[in-house]
Amino acid sequence: MSIFDAIGIAGTGVTVNRTWMDAVSDNLANINTATRTSDPAYEAKYVVATEAGDGKGTQVAGIVTGSPAGRMEYDPTNPLADAQGYVKYPDIDMSTQMTSLMMAQRAYQANLQTITTAKEAYTAALQLGKA
Protein backbone atom coordinates (compact mmCIF):
# COMPACT_ATOMS: atom_id res chain seq x y z
CA MET A 1 0.00 0.00 0.00
CA SER A 2 1.48 3.33 -1.01
CA ILE A 3 1.17 6.42 1.10
CA PHE A 4 -1.42 7.86 -1.27
CA ASP A 5 -3.74 4.84 -1.23
CA ALA A 6 -5.80 6.35 1.59
CA ILE A 7 -6.65 9.29 -0.67
CA GLY A 8 -7.39 7.01 -3.62
CA ILE A 9 -9.63 4.69 -1.63
CA ALA A 10 -11.52 7.58 -0.04
CA GLY A 11 -11.88 9.11 -3.52
CA THR A 12 -13.69 6.00 -4.75
CA GLY A 13 -16.06 6.35 -1.79
CA VAL A 14 -16.73 9.96 -2.72
CA THR A 15 -17.62 8.92 -6.26
CA VAL A 16 -19.97 6.14 -5.17
CA ASN A 17 -21.72 8.26 -2.58
CA ARG A 18 -22.10 11.15 -5.02
CA THR A 19 -23.78 8.76 -7.47
CA TRP A 20 -26.01 7.49 -4.65
CA MET A 21 -27.05 11.05 -3.72
CA ASP A 22 -27.80 11.81 -7.39
CA ALA A 23 -30.04 8.73 -7.65
CA VAL A 24 -31.90 9.63 -4.46
CA SER A 25 -32.39 13.22 -5.58
CA ASP A 26 -33.81 11.98 -8.90
CA ASN A 27 -36.21 9.73 -6.97
CA LEU A 28 -37.30 12.56 -4.68
CA ALA A 29 -37.76 14.93 -7.60
CA ASN A 30 -40.10 12.45 -9.29
CA ILE A 31 -41.98 11.18 -6.24
CA ASN A 32 -45.14 13.10 -7.20
CA THR A 33 -44.92 12.60 -10.96
CA ALA A 34 -48.35 11.40 -12.02
CA THR A 35 -48.91 9.45 -15.21
CA ARG A 36 -51.86 7.86 -16.94
CA THR A 37 -52.69 4.37 -15.75
CA SER A 38 -51.81 3.05 -19.21
CA ASP A 39 -48.30 4.56 -19.08
CA PRO A 40 -45.35 3.29 -17.03
CA ALA A 41 -44.63 5.17 -13.80
CA TYR A 42 -41.25 6.72 -13.09
CA GLU A 43 -38.88 3.92 -12.09
CA ALA A 44 -36.90 4.65 -8.93
CA LYS A 45 -33.12 4.36 -9.22
CA TYR A 46 -31.03 2.31 -6.79
CA VAL A 47 -27.22 2.32 -6.87
CA VAL A 48 -25.41 -1.00 -6.57
CA ALA A 49 -21.92 -0.59 -5.11
CA THR A 50 -19.26 -3.28 -5.04
CA GLU A 51 -15.63 -3.59 -4.08
CA ALA A 52 -13.31 -2.14 -6.69
CA GLY A 53 -11.60 -4.63 -9.00
CA ASP A 54 -8.18 -3.93 -7.53
CA GLY A 55 -9.49 -4.33 -3.97
CA LYS A 56 -8.82 -0.72 -3.16
CA GLY A 57 -12.06 1.03 -2.47
CA THR A 58 -15.47 0.72 -4.00
CA GLN A 59 -17.16 1.31 -7.32
CA VAL A 60 -20.61 1.65 -8.82
CA ALA A 61 -21.51 -1.73 -10.30
CA GLY A 62 -24.72 -0.43 -11.79
CA ILE A 63 -28.01 1.28 -11.24
CA VAL A 64 -31.09 -0.87 -10.74
CA THR A 65 -34.50 0.58 -11.44
CA GLY A 66 -37.72 -0.05 -9.55
CA SER A 67 -41.00 -1.25 -10.93
CA PRO A 68 -42.80 0.70 -13.67
CA ALA A 69 -46.09 -0.57 -12.22
CA GLY A 70 -46.15 2.23 -9.64
CA ARG A 71 -49.04 2.72 -7.28
CA MET A 72 -52.58 3.67 -8.23
CA GLU A 73 -54.33 6.50 -6.45
CA TYR A 74 -57.88 7.66 -6.78
CA ASP A 75 -57.83 11.28 -7.92
CA PRO A 76 -60.73 12.00 -10.30
CA THR A 77 -59.83 15.71 -10.45
CA ASN A 78 -56.40 14.99 -11.98
CA PRO A 79 -56.40 15.64 -15.76
CA LEU A 80 -54.48 12.36 -16.22
CA ALA A 81 -57.12 10.28 -14.43
CA ASP A 82 -58.66 7.35 -16.28
CA ALA A 83 -62.39 6.68 -16.60
CA GLN A 84 -62.47 5.22 -13.07
CA GLY A 85 -60.63 8.27 -11.65
CA TYR A 86 -57.23 6.64 -11.02
CA VAL A 87 -53.75 7.98 -11.80
CA LYS A 88 -50.41 6.24 -11.42
CA TYR A 89 -47.56 7.48 -9.21
CA PRO A 90 -44.06 6.04 -8.75
CA ASP A 91 -43.75 3.50 -5.94
CA ILE A 92 -41.24 5.55 -3.94
CA ASP A 93 -41.25 5.85 -0.15
CA MET A 94 -40.23 9.31 1.08
CA SER A 95 -38.85 8.12 4.44
CA THR A 96 -36.71 5.43 2.80
CA GLN A 97 -35.34 7.93 0.32
CA MET A 98 -34.57 10.50 3.01
CA THR A 99 -32.80 7.85 5.09
CA SER A 100 -30.76 6.83 2.06
CA LEU A 101 -29.92 10.47 1.37
CA MET A 102 -28.66 11.00 4.93
CA MET A 103 -26.57 7.82 4.80
CA ALA A 104 -25.02 8.81 1.47
CA GLN A 105 -24.34 12.33 2.71
CA ARG A 106 -22.65 11.10 5.89
CA ALA A 107 -20.53 8.59 3.98
CA TYR A 108 -19.61 11.30 1.46
CA GLN A 109 -18.52 13.61 4.29
CA ALA A 110 -16.56 10.83 6.01
CA ASN A 111 -14.64 10.10 2.82
CA LEU A 112 -13.89 13.79 2.30
CA GLN A 113 -12.65 14.03 5.90
CA THR A 114 -10.40 11.02 5.29
CA ILE A 115 -8.88 12.79 2.29
CA THR A 116 -8.35 15.98 4.29
CA THR A 117 -6.77 14.13 7.20
CA ALA A 118 -4.45 12.14 4.93
CA LYS A 119 -3.41 15.30 3.12
CA GLU A 120 -2.62 17.00 6.43
CA ALA A 121 -0.63 13.99 7.62
CA TYR A 122 1.39 13.90 4.39
CA THR A 123 2.03 17.63 4.60
CA ALA A 124 3.17 17.31 8.23
CA ALA A 125 5.46 14.43 7.28
CA LEU A 126 7.12 16.61 4.62
CA GLN A 127 7.84 19.21 7.29
CA LEU A 128 9.80 16.77 9.48
CA GLY A 129 13.44 17.69 9.74
CA LYS A 130 12.93 21.28 8.57
CA ALA A 131 13.95 23.98 11.00
C-alpha positions, 0 to 999 in steps of 0.5 A, a space after each residue: 500500500 502506497 502512502 497515497 492509497 488512503 486518498 485514492 480509496 476515499 476518492 472512490 467512496 466519494 464517487 460512489 456516494 455522489 452517485 447514490 445522492 444523485 439517484 436519491 435526488 432523482 427519486 425525490 424529484 419524481 416522487 409526485 410525478 403522475 402518469 396515466 394508468 396506461 403509461 409506465 410510472 417513473 422507475 426509482 433508481 437504486 445504486 449497486 456498489 461493489 468492491 473495486 476490482 483492484 481491492 482498493 475502495 469501491 465502485 458503482 456496479 450499476 443502477 437498478 430501477 424499480 418497478 414501472 407498475 407504480 401505485 394507483 391513487 384515486 384522484 378523479 380531479 387529476 387531468 391524467 385520471 382514467 375513466 375510473 378516476 385513477 392515476 399512477 404514481 411512482 412506488 417511492 417511499 419518502 422516508 426510505 429515500 430521506 434515510 438513504 440520502 442522509 446515509 449517502 451524505 454522511 458517507 460522502 462527508 466521512 470520505 472527504 474528511 479522510 482525504 483531508 486528514 491524509 493530506 494534512 498527515 502527508 504535509 506534516 510528514 514533509 515538514 519533518 526535519 525542517 527547521 
